[in-house]
């Protein structure tokens, strides 16, 4: 058994707490994921080093640098996939007949995430993965393609639903990866879906959780900690 006291959080803007300001429509850090409460309730030291736009590739570089300089933690909570599965929509709008890949193609995403997990395990650090909160595909399309040729984007995309279906494949890959590598999984996605109305939990851009969504994430973390934190065991 390994006691978990010091936790590093590394991921993208979801866990950083980025939201859309409803007045000026710009991004702001407004993190209502209550890491302070979790720290107090479970006697933890939690450092959140999540970063806007982070992919698994960037996350690996950050984490390897931290390890090389003496990262002192018992577990790393990781949130990757949201930026990895995204496309360069401006390029698609210019050439809807083109062949485009996500920022990190799925096979590469799985390979790099696997390597990252195994690196942490080799250092005696517990990797903890999180699933992706679901998208609101219509809001996503309206936000990210608002100044683009939407007709061209739709020609390439086929349907609005493809946005959320594609993102779901990355979340499913994270689930499968946690199972195959025998590491804990914090299932944010299921909690959002159980809520029933995902749009109530998501900002205008269709992707970042609003304060209500961030409170859902807090609850998922709290339940996970209560059920499993004292029983973590390195495999």
N, CA and C of each residue as an Amber inpcrd file, in Angstrom:
protein
   705
   0.8350000  -1.1900000   0.0000000   0.0000000   0.0000000   0.0000000
   0.8780000   1.2510000   0.0000000   0.4590000   2.2450000  -0.6970000
   1.2100000   3.4960000  -0.7730000   0.3390000   4.6290000  -0.2730000
   0.8280000   5.3600000   0.6730000   0.0790000   6.4920000   1.2030000
   0.1270000   7.6570000   0.2200000  -1.0280000   8.2380000  -0.0570000
  -1.1210000   9.3550000  -0.9910000  -1.3380000  10.6440000  -0.2010000
  -0.3500000  11.5100000  -0.2490000  -0.4480000  12.7910000   0.4630000
  -0.2020000  13.9780000  -0.4500000   0.7620000  13.8390000  -1.3490000
   1.1250000  14.9340000  -2.2570000   0.6750000  14.5970000  -3.6780000
  -0.1680000  15.4500000  -4.2490000  -0.7440000  15.1930000  -5.5570000
  -0.4380000  16.3450000  -6.5040000   0.0390000  15.9980000  -7.6780000
   0.2460000  16.9540000  -8.7670000  -0.9130000  16.8030000  -9.7440000
  -1.5070000  17.9080000 -10.1580000  -2.5690000  17.8930000 -11.1710000
  -1.9900000  18.4910000 -12.4370000  -2.0690000  17.7380000 -13.5230000
  -1.4910000  18.1990000 -14.7800000  -2.4610000  17.8840000 -15.9120000
  -2.8530000  18.9060000 -16.6220000  -3.7880000  18.7030000 -17.7230000
  -3.9880000  19.9910000 -18.4860000  -5.1760000  20.1240000 -19.0480000
  -5.4660000  21.2820000 -19.8860000  -6.3610000  22.2740000 -19.1580000
  -7.0620000  23.0960000 -19.9360000  -7.8230000  24.1930000 -19.3400000
  -9.0530000  23.7310000 -18.5620000  -9.4760000  22.4670000 -18.7230000
 -10.6250000  21.9730000 -17.9710000 -10.3250000  22.0270000 -16.4710000
  -9.1960000  21.4340000 -16.0590000  -8.8530000  21.4320000 -14.6330000
  -8.1800000  22.7280000 -14.1950000  -7.6850000  23.5040000 -15.1450000
  -7.1690000  24.8290000 -14.7880000  -8.3000000  25.7540000 -14.3770000
  -9.5140000  25.4690000 -14.8800000 -10.6640000  26.2740000 -14.4920000
 -10.9550000  27.4220000 -15.4350000 -10.6360000  27.2520000 -16.7110000
 -10.9170000  28.2900000 -17.7000000 -12.4140000  28.3050000 -18.0130000
 -12.9900000  29.4980000 -18.0300000 -14.3820000  29.6930000 -18.4220000
 -14.4700000  30.8480000 -19.4240000 -15.5970000  30.9260000 -20.1070000
 -15.8890000  32.0740000 -20.9630000 -16.5930000  33.1260000 -20.1260000
 -16.0370000  34.3440000 -20.1200000 -16.6950000  35.4530000 -19.4430000
 -17.9700000  35.7970000 -20.2140000 -19.1360000  35.7100000 -19.5650000
 -20.3970000  35.9200000 -20.3020000 -20.6010000  37.3490000 -20.7840000
 -19.8350000  38.2950000 -20.2500000 -19.9940000  39.7050000 -20.6330000
 -19.1170000  40.0510000 -21.8320000 -17.7980000  39.8260000 -21.6860000
 -16.9000000  40.2250000 -22.7780000 -16.5480000  39.0800000 -23.7280000
 -17.0670000  37.8740000 -23.4390000 -16.8790000  36.6950000 -24.3060000
 -15.4170000  36.2940000 -24.4550000 -14.6140000  36.6300000 -23.4530000
 -13.2100000  36.2400000 -23.4620000 -12.9690000  35.1620000 -22.4070000
 -11.8570000  34.4370000 -22.5860000 -11.5250000  33.4090000 -21.6080000
 -10.9600000  34.0360000 -20.3380000 -11.3230000  33.4450000 -19.2250000
 -10.8160000  33.8730000 -17.9290000 -10.6140000  32.6340000 -17.0560000
  -9.7140000  32.7640000 -16.0730000  -9.5550000  31.6970000 -15.0900000
 -10.5490000  31.9390000 -13.9650000 -11.5240000  31.0680000 -13.8470000
 -12.5250000  31.1360000 -12.7850000 -12.7590000  29.7040000 -12.3180000
 -11.8810000  29.2590000 -11.4440000 -11.8710000  27.8450000 -11.0900000
 -12.6750000  27.5890000  -9.8260000 -13.8640000  27.0120000 -10.0060000
 -14.6970000  26.6220000  -8.8700000 -14.5870000  25.1290000  -8.5770000
 -13.5470000  24.4810000  -9.1320000 -13.2040000  23.1330000  -8.6860000
 -12.4970000  23.3070000  -7.3500000 -13.0840000  22.7980000  -6.2820000
 -12.6430000  23.1660000  -4.9380000 -11.4880000  22.2940000  -4.4500000
 -10.3060000  22.5380000  -5.0220000  -9.1300000  21.7980000  -4.5940000
  -8.7660000  22.1210000  -3.1430000  -9.0570000  23.3340000  -2.6900000
  -8.7600000  23.6960000  -1.2980000  -9.5680000  22.8420000  -0.3250000
 -10.8500000  22.6470000  -0.6270000 -11.6820000  21.7940000   0.2300000
 -11.1710000  20.3610000   0.2300000 -10.8090000  19.8580000  -0.9360000
 -10.2940000  18.4960000  -1.0280000  -8.9970000  18.3490000  -0.2320000
  -8.1600000  19.3680000  -0.2920000  -6.9140000  19.3390000   0.4750000
  -7.1900000  19.2650000   1.9690000  -8.1200000  20.0940000   2.4400000
  -8.4520000  20.1150000   3.8700000  -9.1040000  18.8060000   4.3060000
 -10.0870000  18.3510000   3.5320000 -10.8940000  17.2050000   3.9520000
 -10.0980000  15.9140000   3.9790000  -9.1070000  15.8010000   3.0830000
  -8.3660000  14.5440000   2.9800000  -6.8860000  14.6970000   3.3230000
  -6.5400000  15.8150000   3.9570000  -5.1720000  16.0690000   4.4130000
  -4.1670000  15.8870000   3.2680000  -4.4440000  16.5520000   2.1650000
  -3.6200000  16.4340000   0.9780000  -2.8980000  17.7410000   0.6780000
  -1.8070000  17.6280000  -0.0330000  -1.1730000  18.7770000  -0.6550000
  -1.3840000  18.6230000  -2.1560000  -2.1870000  19.5310000  -2.7390000
  -2.5350000  19.4370000  -4.1580000  -1.9680000  20.6410000  -4.9010000
  -1.1400000  20.3770000  -5.9020000  -0.5970000  21.4380000  -6.7460000
  -1.1950000  21.2910000  -8.1380000  -1.8980000  22.3160000  -8.5890000
  -2.5400000  22.2810000  -9.8950000  -1.6820000  23.0340000 -10.9070000
  -1.0680000  22.2770000 -11.8120000  -0.2260000  22.8850000 -12.8420000
  -0.8250000  22.6470000 -14.2290000  -2.1440000  22.5840000 -14.3000000
  -2.8160000  22.4490000 -15.5860000  -2.6300000  23.7200000 -16.4070000
  -2.6120000  23.5500000 -17.7330000  -2.2890000  24.6760000 -18.6050000
  -3.2070000  24.7310000 -19.8170000  -3.5800000  25.9440000 -20.1660000
  -4.4510000  26.1840000 -21.3220000  -3.7960000  25.6170000 -22.5760000
  -4.5450000  24.8300000 -23.3420000  -4.0610000  24.3140000 -24.6120000
  -3.1640000  23.0960000 -24.5210000  -3.0300000  22.5140000 -23.3430000
  -2.0770000  21.4180000 -23.1650000  -2.5890000  20.1350000 -23.8180000
  -1.7190000  19.4930000 -24.5870000  -1.9720000  18.1760000 -25.1560000
  -1.1560000  17.1480000 -24.3830000  -1.3410000  15.8760000 -24.6950000
  -0.5570000  14.8530000 -24.0010000   0.9300000  15.0050000 -24.3220000
   1.2450000  15.4630000 -25.5260000   2.6430000  15.6680000 -25.9050000
   3.2830000  16.7750000 -25.0730000   2.5830000  17.8930000 -24.9540000
   3.0960000  18.9950000 -24.1330000   3.1360000  18.5840000 -22.6680000
   2.1070000  17.8650000 -22.2230000   2.0700000  17.4160000 -20.8390000
   3.2300000  16.5080000 -20.5050000   3.5940000  15.6370000 -21.4360000
   4.7300000  14.7380000 -21.2150000   6.0240000  15.5260000 -21.0690000
   6.2020000  16.5530000 -21.9120000   7.4080000  17.3780000 -21.8150000
   7.4770000  18.0820000 -20.4630000   6.3390000  18.6270000 -20.0330000
   6.2930000  19.3130000 -18.7410000   6.6160000  18.3510000 -17.6060000
   5.9960000  17.1730000 -17.6510000   6.1590000  16.2220000 -16.5640000
   7.5700000  15.6470000 -16.5210000   8.1380000  15.3560000 -17.6850000
   9.5090000  14.8320000 -17.7100000  10.4940000  15.8540000 -17.1570000
  10.2630000  17.1200000 -17.4710000  11.1260000  18.1740000 -16.9170000
  10.9880000  18.2330000 -15.4070000   9.7520000  18.0980000 -14.9140000
   9.5320000  18.0940000 -13.4640000  10.2250000  16.9040000 -12.8090000
  10.1280000  15.7420000 -13.4460000  10.7690000  14.5500000 -12.8950000
  12.2880000  14.7100000 -12.8540000  12.8300000  15.3220000 -13.8970000
  14.2830000  15.5240000 -13.9550000  14.7690000  16.4980000 -12.8980000
  13.8870000  17.3850000 -12.4630000  14.2800000  18.3730000 -11.4460000
  13.7810000  17.9900000 -10.0520000  13.3330000  16.7250000  -9.8930000
  13.0120000  16.2190000  -8.5630000  11.5760000  16.3940000  -8.1340000
  10.6170000  16.1020000  -9.0240000   9.2090000  16.1860000  -8.6510000
   8.9270000  15.3140000  -7.4330000   8.3490000  15.9180000  -6.4160000
   8.0730000  15.2070000  -5.1660000   6.5620000  15.0700000  -5.0010000
   6.0170000  13.9550000  -5.4500000   4.5910000  13.7130000  -5.2790000
   4.3390000  12.2110000  -5.2510000   3.1750000  11.8490000  -4.7250000
   2.7880000  10.4410000  -4.6450000   1.9040000  10.0230000  -5.8090000
   1.1930000  10.9930000  -6.3950000   0.2670000  10.7040000  -7.4820000
   0.1800000  11.9020000  -8.4080000  -0.1260000  11.6340000  -9.6800000
  -0.3590000  12.6950000 -10.6630000  -1.7280000  12.4610000 -11.2880000
  -2.6290000  13.4130000 -11.1200000  -3.9310000  13.3880000 -11.7790000
  -3.7680000  14.0370000 -13.1470000  -4.1470000  13.3150000 -14.2050000
  -3.9120000  13.8120000 -15.5590000  -5.2120000  13.9280000 -16.3530000
  -5.3270000  15.0340000 -17.0500000  -6.5140000  15.3470000 -17.8600000
  -6.0530000  15.7280000 -19.2580000  -5.9800000  14.7560000 -20.1550000
  -5.5730000  15.0180000 -21.5280000  -6.6070000  14.4490000 -22.4940000
  -6.6460000  15.0020000 -23.6780000  -7.5360000  14.5130000 -24.7210000
  -8.3490000  15.5970000 -25.3960000  -8.7480000  16.6140000 -24.6390000
  -9.6070000  17.6550000 -25.1960000  -8.9450000  18.4480000 -26.3020000
  -7.6890000  18.8240000 -26.1010000  -6.9620000  19.5410000 -27.1430000
  -6.3720000  18.5780000 -28.1700000  -6.0710000  17.3710000 -27.7190000
  -5.5180000  16.3720000 -28.6350000  -6.4880000  16.0470000 -29.7590000
  -7.7860000  15.9540000 -29.4350000  -8.7680000  15.5440000 -30.4400000
  -9.2250000  16.6840000 -31.3380000  -8.8150000  17.9000000 -31.0390000
  -9.2950000  19.0600000 -31.7910000  -8.5940000  19.1760000 -33.1490000
  -9.2330000  19.9110000 -34.0350000  -8.7060000  20.1390000 -35.3800000
  -8.3550000  21.6120000 -35.5730000  -7.5930000  21.8890000 -36.6060000
  -7.3090000  23.2630000 -37.0130000  -8.4350000  23.6960000 -37.9590000
  -9.4650000  24.2760000 -37.3770000 -10.6980000  24.5490000 -38.1190000
 -10.5050000  25.5820000 -39.2280000  -9.5970000  26.5270000 -39.0360000
  -9.3700000  27.5430000 -40.0790000  -8.8160000  26.8960000 -41.3450000
  -7.9510000  25.9060000 -41.1740000  -7.3940000  25.2150000 -42.3390000
  -8.4780000  24.4030000 -43.0450000  -9.3490000  23.7900000 -42.2740000
 -10.4530000  23.0270000 -42.8570000 -11.3860000  23.9450000 -43.6390000
 -11.6620000  25.1270000 -43.0740000 -12.5570000  26.0770000 -43.7360000
 -11.9890000  26.5530000 -45.0680000 -10.6740000  26.5780000 -45.1810000
 -10.0360000  27.0150000 -46.4200000  -9.9880000  25.9100000 -47.4740000
 -10.0250000  24.6460000 -47.0030000  -9.8530000  23.5260000 -47.9380000
 -10.7020000  22.3400000 -47.4920000 -12.0060000  22.4140000 -47.6790000
 -12.8900000  21.3610000 -47.1750000 -12.7130000  20.0130000 -47.8640000
 -11.9700000  19.9800000 -48.9570000 -11.6930000  18.7120000 -49.6350000
 -10.4240000  18.0600000 -49.0920000  -9.7450000  18.7380000 -48.1860000
  -8.4650000  18.2460000 -47.6960000  -8.5880000  17.1000000 -46.7100000
  -7.4450000  16.5000000 -46.4110000  -7.3530000  15.3990000 -45.4490000
  -6.6820000  15.9440000 -44.1950000  -7.4120000  16.0010000 -43.1070000
  -6.9050000  16.6260000 -41.8880000  -6.8980000  15.6260000 -40.7360000
  -5.8910000  15.7470000 -39.9000000  -5.7770000  14.9100000 -38.7040000
  -5.9620000  15.7720000 -37.4740000  -6.4050000  15.1780000 -36.3580000
  -6.4800000  15.9270000 -35.0980000  -5.0900000  16.3820000 -34.6510000
  -5.0520000  17.2570000 -33.6680000  -3.7650000  17.7210000 -33.1480000
  -2.8760000  16.5590000 -32.7360000  -3.4780000  15.5560000 -32.0970000
  -2.7770000  14.3100000 -31.7860000  -3.6420000  13.1640000 -32.2670000
  -3.3070000  12.5220000 -33.3910000  -4.1060000  11.3890000 -33.8580000
  -4.2770000  10.3350000 -32.7620000  -5.4030000   9.6280000 -32.7940000
  -5.7790000   8.7550000 -31.6860000  -4.7050000   7.7180000 -31.3560000
  -4.1410000   7.0740000 -32.3660000  -3.1100000   6.0610000 -32.1110000
  -1.9190000   6.6760000 -31.3950000  -1.4850000   7.8420000 -31.8540000
  -0.3650000   8.5350000 -31.2120000  -0.7330000   8.9440000 -29.7890000
  -1.9680000   9.4120000 -29.6030000  -2.4440000   9.8050000 -28.2810000
  -2.3240000   8.6470000 -27.2990000  -2.7910000   7.4840000 -27.7030000
  -2.7440000   6.3060000 -26.8290000  -1.3010000   5.9120000 -26.5320000
  -0.4570000   5.9290000 -27.5650000   0.9470000   5.5410000 -27.3790000
   1.6710000   6.4830000 -26.4240000   1.4750000   7.7880000 -26.6150000
   2.1810000   8.7550000 -25.7730000   1.6530000   8.7320000 -24.3400000
   0.3430000   8.5710000 -24.1950000  -0.2420000   8.5180000 -22.8550000
   0.2360000   7.2570000 -22.1290000   0.3100000   6.1460000 -22.8500000
   0.8100000   4.8980000 -22.2620000   2.2370000   5.0740000 -21.7610000
   3.0710000   5.6780000 -22.5730000   4.4590000   5.9120000 -22.1920000
   4.5490000   6.7900000 -20.9540000   3.7010000   7.8100000 -20.8960000
   3.6930000   8.7200000 -19.7570000   3.2730000   7.9870000 -18.4800000
   2.2430000   7.1700000 -18.5780000   1.7780000   6.3880000 -17.4330000
   2.8740000   5.4520000 -16.9430000   3.5120000   4.7640000 -17.8680000
   4.5450000   3.8070000 -17.4840000   5.7650000   4.4960000 -16.8870000
   6.0760000   5.6840000 -17.3690000   7.1800000   6.4570000 -16.7860000
   6.8900000   6.8040000 -15.3350000   5.6660000   7.2610000 -15.0610000
   5.3050000   7.5840000 -13.6820000   5.3590000   6.3500000 -12.7900000
   4.8180000   5.2440000 -13.2590000   4.8260000   4.0180000 -12.4710000
   6.2480000   3.5650000 -12.1690000   7.1510000   3.7490000 -13.1290000
   8.5470000   3.3500000 -12.9180000   9.2340000   4.2010000 -11.8660000
   8.6930000   5.3970000 -11.6310000   9.2400000   6.2870000 -10.6000000
   8.5150000   6.1340000  -9.2680000   7.5870000   5.1840000  -9.1810000
   6.8460000   4.9890000  -7.9470000   5.7630000   6.0240000  -7.7070000
   5.3100000   6.6700000  -8.7860000   4.2600000   7.6890000  -8.7020000
   2.9880000   7.1260000  -9.3270000   1.8650000   7.2710000  -8.6410000
   0.6060000   6.7210000  -9.1060000  -0.0370000   7.6230000 -10.1640000
  -0.2320000   7.1550000 -11.4050000  -0.9860000   7.9360000 -12.3910000
  -2.4900000   7.7680000 -12.1430000  -3.2130000   8.8630000 -12.1750000
  -4.6710000   8.8400000 -12.0590000  -5.2300000   9.5810000 -13.2690000
  -6.0420000   8.9170000 -14.0680000  -6.5670000   9.5070000 -15.2940000
  -7.9780000  10.0400000 -15.0810000  -8.3700000  10.9970000 -15.9030000
  -9.7400000  11.5100000 -15.8790000 -10.3470000  11.4110000 -17.2740000
 -11.6210000  11.0690000 -17.3380000 -12.3290000  11.1150000 -18.6130000
 -12.6390000  12.5620000 -18.9740000 -13.0500000  12.7710000 -20.2180000
 -13.3330000  14.1170000 -20.7170000 -14.7980000  14.4710000 -20.4880000
 -15.0730000  15.6590000 -19.9720000 -16.4800000  16.0870000 -19.9250000
 -17.0180000  16.2020000 -21.3470000 -18.2830000  15.8890000 -21.5610000
 -18.8370000  15.9300000 -22.9180000 -18.9180000  17.3480000 -23.4690000
 -18.9510000  17.4310000 -24.8000000 -19.1080000  18.7060000 -25.4890000
 -20.5820000  19.0250000 -25.7390000 -20.8540000  20.2990000 -25.9680000
 -22.0980000  20.7120000 -26.6110000 -21.7110000  21.0230000 -28.0530000
 -21.9730000  20.1080000 -29.0080000 -21.4100000  20.2640000 -30.3540000
 -21.8920000  21.4900000 -31.1100000 -23.1490000  21.8940000 -30.9190000
 -23.6380000  23.0720000 -31.6410000 -22.9630000  24.3360000 -31.1190000
 -22.8500000  24.4620000 -29.8200000 -22.1390000  25.6120000 -29.2570000
 -20.6820000  25.6050000 -29.6950000 -20.0680000  24.4360000 -29.6850000
 -18.6710000  24.3090000 -30.1090000 -18.5050000  24.8250000 -31.5400000
 -19.3640000  24.3640000 -32.4350000 -19.2990000  24.7770000 -33.8390000
 -19.5060000  26.2850000 -33.9760000 -20.5160000  26.8010000 -33.2940000
 -20.8090000  28.2340000 -33.3900000 -19.6460000  29.0810000 -32.8920000
 -18.9690000  28.6230000 -31.8410000 -17.8890000  29.3980000 -31.2200000
 -16.6120000  29.3290000 -32.0590000 -16.1800000  28.1190000 -32.3800000
 -14.8720000  27.9380000 -33.0090000 -14.8970000  28.2350000 -34.5040000
 -16.0790000  28.2690000 -35.0850000 -16.1690000  28.5390000 -36.5230000
 -16.9030000  29.8420000 -36.8250000 -17.0450000  30.6890000 -35.8130000
 -17.8830000  31.8800000 -35.9710000 -17.3680000  32.8350000 -37.0400000
 -16.0550000  32.8930000 -37.2410000 -15.5020000  33.8050000 -38.2450000
 -14.9600000  33.0580000 -39.4590000 -15.3480000  31.7970000 -39.5910000
 -14.8670000  30.9700000 -40.6910000 -15.9920000  30.7130000 -41.6870000
 -15.6410000  30.0850000 -42.7760000 -16.6240000  29.6670000 -43.7730000
 -17.3210000  28.4100000 -43.2430000 -18.4530000  28.5950000 -42.5950000
 -19.1330000  27.4780000 -41.9400000 -19.6170000  26.4500000 -42.9500000
 -19.9990000  26.9090000 -44.1330000 -20.4690000  25.9790000 -45.1620000
 -19.3610000  24.9990000 -45.5380000 -18.1440000  25.5110000 -45.6540000
 -17.0090000  24.6510000 -45.9780000 -16.7040000  23.6840000 -44.8330000
 -16.7610000  24.2030000 -43.6190000 -16.4990000  23.3290000 -42.4650000
 -17.5160000  22.2000000 -42.4170000 -18.7840000  22.5320000 -42.6440000
 -19.8290000  21.5100000 -42.6150000 -19.6550000  20.5110000 -43.7560000
 -19.1610000  20.9740000 -44.8920000 -18.9160000  20.0680000 -46.0200000
 -17.9030000  19.0110000 -45.6220000 -16.8650000  19.4210000 -44.8990000
 -15.8420000  18.4740000 -44.4530000 -16.3360000  17.6370000 -43.2790000
 -17.0650000  18.2830000 -42.3690000 -17.4790000  17.6370000 -41.1270000
 -18.5750000  16.5960000 -41.3470000 -19.5320000  16.9260000 -42.1770000
 -20.6330000  16.0130000 -42.4330000 -21.8360000  16.2750000 -41.5580000
 -21.6340000  16.3300000 -40.2560000 -22.7250000  16.6200000 -39.3250000
 -22.1620000  17.2280000 -38.0550000 -22.9660000  18.0420000 -37.3870000
 -22.5550000  18.6510000 -36.1240000 -22.2320000  17.5740000 -35.0950000
 -23.0080000  16.5070000 -35.1010000 -22.8120000  15.4480000 -34.1210000
 -21.4600000  14.7750000 -34.1940000 -20.7980000  14.8850000 -35.3520000
 -19.4730000  14.2760000 -35.4790000 -18.4790000  14.8990000 -34.5000000
 -18.6830000  16.1630000 -34.1520000 -17.7800000  16.8450000 -33.2110000
 -17.7750000  16.1130000 -31.8690000 -18.9620000  15.8730000 -31.3280000
 -19.0400000  15.2160000 -30.0210000 -18.7130000  13.7340000 -30.1110000
 -19.0810000  13.0850000 -31.2160000 -18.7580000  11.6600000 -31.3790000
 -17.2460000  11.4530000 -31.4290000 -16.5730000  12.3240000 -32.1590000
 -15.1130000  12.2340000 -32.2720000 -14.4450000  12.4450000 -30.9140000
 -14.8930000  13.4570000 -30.1760000 -14.3120000  13.7100000 -28.8590000
 -14.5500000  12.5450000 -27.9110000 -15.7100000  11.8990000 -28.0380000
 -16.0380000  10.7630000 -27.1730000 -15.0780000   9.5970000 -27.3830000
 -14.5320000   9.4420000 -28.5990000 -13.5990000   8.3450000 -28.8330000
 -12.3190000   8.5290000 -28.0170000 -11.9160000   9.7700000 -27.7930000
 -10.7220000  10.0230000 -26.9850000 -11.0080000   9.7480000 -25.5130000
 -12.1930000  10.1050000 -25.0560000 -12.5500000   9.7980000 -23.6660000
 -12.6280000   8.2830000 -23.4590000 -13.1950000   7.5690000 -24.4310000
 -13.2550000   6.1070000 -24.3430000 -11.8530000   5.5030000 -24.3440000
 -10.9500000   6.1110000 -25.1050000  -9.5690000   5.6270000 -25.1340000
  -8.9060000   5.7910000 -23.7720000  -9.2090000   6.8850000 -23.0780000
  -8.6740000   7.0900000 -21.7390000  -9.1920000   6.0150000 -20.7810000
 -10.4880000   5.7120000 -20.8720000 -11.0600000   4.6470000 -20.0470000
 -10.3530000   3.3190000 -20.2950000 -10.1840000   2.9830000 -21.5680000
  -9.5400000   1.7160000 -21.9140000  -8.0940000   1.6870000 -21.4520000
  -7.4400000   2.8190000 -21.5400000  -6.0410000   2.9130000 -21.1240000
  -5.8970000   2.7160000 -19.6200000  -6.7940000   3.3230000 -18.8580000
  -6.7580000   3.1430000 -17.4070000  -6.9420000   1.6710000 -17.0460000
  -7.8510000   0.9950000 -17.7610000  -8.0970000  -0.4220000 -17.4840000
  -6.8890000  -1.2760000 -17.8660000  -6.3100000  -1.0260000 -19.0400000
  -5.2010000  -1.8600000 -19.5050000  -3.9300000  -1.6350000 -18.6910000
  -3.7390000  -0.4200000 -18.1860000  -2.5510000  -0.1090000 -17.3920000
  -2.7940000  -0.2650000 -15.8880000  -4.0250000  -0.6500000 -15.5260000
  -4.3670000  -0.8980000 -14.1190000  -4.0810000   0.3230000 -13.2360000
  -4.5740000   1.4690000 -13.6990000  -4.4400000   2.7050000 -12.9220000
  -5.8300000   3.2730000 -12.6550000  -5.9880000   4.0620000 -11.5980000
  -7.3120000   4.6100000 -11.2600000  -7.8360000   5.5810000 -12.3120000
  -9.1660000   5.6260000 -12.4020000  -9.8540000   6.5130000 -13.3470000
 -10.8900000   7.3330000 -12.6010000 -10.8610000   8.6450000 -12.8030000
 -11.8860000   9.5380000 -12.2750000 -12.8330000   9.8560000 -13.4320000
 -14.0690000   9.3970000 -13.3180000 -14.9950000   9.4470000 -14.4530000
 -15.8600000  10.7100000 -14.4150000 -15.2870000  11.7930000 -14.8910000
 -15.9940000  13.0700000 -14.9740000 -17.1350000  12.9860000 -15.9840000
 -16.8840000  12.3280000 -17.0900000 -17.8490000  12.3020000 -18.1880000
 -19.1900000  11.7130000 -17.7580000 -19.1590000  10.5940000 -17.0740000
 -20.4060000   9.9480000 -16.6580000 -21.2160000  10.8340000 -15.7310000
 -20.5370000  11.5840000 -14.8640000 -21.2520000  12.4750000 -13.9430000
 -21.9740000  13.5750000 -14.7020000 -21.3520000  14.1080000 -15.7530000
 -22.0080000  15.1280000 -16.5810000 -23.2120000  14.5320000 -17.3050000
 -23.0370000  13.3430000 -17.8540000 -24.1290000  12.7170000 -18.5960000
 -25.2940000  12.3490000 -17.6880000 -24.9950000  11.9460000 -16.4640000
 -26.0590000  11.6220000 -15.5050000 -26.8790000  12.8510000 -15.1470000
 -26.2800000  14.0200000 -15.2530000 -26.9950000  15.2560000 -14.9360000
 -28.1940000  15.4460000 -15.8490000 -28.0550000  14.9690000 -17.0870000
 -29.1910000  15.0030000 -18.0030000 -29.1570000  16.1150000 -19.0290000
 -28.7750000  17.3160000 -18.6270000 -28.7350000  18.4530000 -19.5450000
 -27.3170000  19.0130000 -19.5560000 -26.5090000  18.4850000 -20.4510000
 -25.0910000  18.8510000 -20.4850000 -24.9090000  20.3360000 -20.7530000
 -25.7990000  20.9330000 -21.5690000 -25.6470000  22.3460000 -21.9120000
 -25.7200000  23.2490000 -20.6800000 -26.3690000  22.7940000 -19.6230000
 -26.4230000  23.5810000 -18.3830000 -25.0650000  23.6690000 -17.7020000
 -24.1640000  22.7780000 -18.0530000 -22.8860000  22.6550000 -17.3580000
 -21.7100000  23.1960000 -18.1600000 -21.9860000  23.6860000 -19.3820000
 -20.9330000  24.0460000 -20.3240000 -21.0440000  25.5190000 -20.7130000
 -19.8840000  26.1560000 -20.8850000 -19.8430000  27.5630000 -21.2930000
 -20.2940000  27.7260000 -22.7440000 -20.3470000  28.9710000 -23.1630000
 -20.8290000  29.3220000 -24.4950000 -19.9810000  28.7080000 -25.6060000
 -18.7080000  28.3830000 -25.3080000 -17.8440000  27.8070000 -26.3360000
 -18.0920000  26.3190000 -26.5610000 -18.9810000  25.7350000 -25.7630000
 -19.3550000  24.3500000 -25.9600000 -18.4040000  23.3320000 -25.3950000
 -17.3330000  23.7830000 -24.7550000 -16.3200000  22.8170000 -24.3030000
 -15.8960000  22.9900000 -22.8480000 -15.7840000  24.2240000 -22.3590000
 -15.3040000  24.4260000 -20.9860000 -16.4670000  24.3910000 -19.9880000
 -16.3390000  23.6010000 -18.9210000 -17.3880000  23.6020000 -17.8910000
 -17.5430000  24.9840000 -17.2620000 -18.7920000  25.3800000 -17.0160000
 -19.0440000  26.6070000 -16.2600000 -18.9500000  26.3000000 -14.7680000
 -19.2960000  27.2650000 -13.9180000 -19.1600000  27.0450000 -12.4750000
 -19.9830000  25.8510000 -11.9970000 -21.1720000  25.6900000 -12.5680000
 -22.0070000  24.5450000 -12.1980000 -21.3340000  23.2450000 -12.6040000
 -20.7470000  23.2290000 -13.7880000 -20.0170000  22.0500000 -14.2370000
 -18.7880000  21.7830000 -13.3850000 -18.0950000  22.8490000 -12.9890000
 -16.9230000  22.6890000 -12.1340000 -17.3050000  22.1470000 -10.7660000
 -18.4840000  22.5070000 -10.2840000 -18.9580000  21.9420000  -9.0230000
 -19.2510000  20.4510000  -9.1630000 -19.7200000  20.0340000 -10.3470000
 -19.8990000  18.6010000 -10.6120000 -18.5460000  17.8930000 -10.5360000
 -17.5150000  18.5010000 -11.1250000 -16.1780000  17.9140000 -11.0930000
 -15.6890000  17.7950000  -9.6590000 -15.9240000  18.8260000  -8.8520000
 -15.5380000  18.7600000  -7.4340000 -16.1900000  17.5600000  -6.7640000
 -17.4820000  17.3630000  -7.0150000 -18.1890000  16.2460000  -6.4110000
 -17.6240000  14.9000000  -6.8350000 -17.2310000  14.7860000  -8.1180000
 -16.6400000  13.5380000  -8.6100000 -15.3090000  13.2840000  -7.9190000
 -14.4920000  14.3150000  -7.8060000 -13.2110000  14.1710000  -7.1060000
 -13.4270000  13.7790000  -5.6450000 -14.4040000  14.4040000  -5.0200000
 -14.6610000  14.1230000  -3.6050000 -15.1100000  12.6700000  -3.4110000
 -16.0100000  12.2140000  -4.2690000 -16.4730000  10.8260000  -4.1670000
 -15.3310000   9.8490000  -4.4130000 -14.5050000  10.1700000  -5.4030000
 -13.3680000   9.3040000  -5.7160000 -12.4080000   9.2270000  -4.5290000
 -12.1220000  10.3860000  -3.9330000 -11.2030000  10.4090000  -2.8030000
 -11.7700000   9.6280000  -1.6200000 -13.0490000   9.8090000  -1.3510000
 -13.6770000   9.1340000  -0.2180000 -13.6780000   7.6190000  -0.3940000
 -13.8840000   7.1680000  -1.6240000 -14.0010000   5.7310000  -1.8740000
 -12.6540000   5.0340000  -2.0280000 -11.6600000   5.7500000  -2.6010000
 -10.4720000   5.0320000  -3.0330000  -9.1460000   5.5710000  -2.5400000
  -9.1100000   6.7790000  -2.0490000  -7.8140000   7.3990000  -1.7680000
  -6.9780000   6.5940000  -0.7780000  -7.6060000   6.1020000   0.2760000
  -6.8500000   5.3870000   1.3040000  -6.4700000   3.9830000   0.8580000
  -7.0230000   3.5280000  -0.2710000  -6.7840000   2.1520000  -0.7030000
  -5.9050000   2.0520000  -1.9490000  -5.3230000   3.1720000  -2.3920000
  -4.4790000   3.1350000  -3.5900000  -3.3040000   2.1880000  -3.3820000
  -3.0260000   1.4420000  -4.4110000  -1.8940000   0.5300000  -4.3770000
  -1.2120000   0.5430000  -5.7390000   0.0730000   0.7110000  -5.7090000
   0.8020000   0.6960000  -6.9710000   0.7730000  -0.6960000  -7.5640000
   0.5760000  -0.7770000  -8.8570000   0.5360000  -2.0770000  -9.5310000
   1.8580000  -2.3020000 -10.2670000
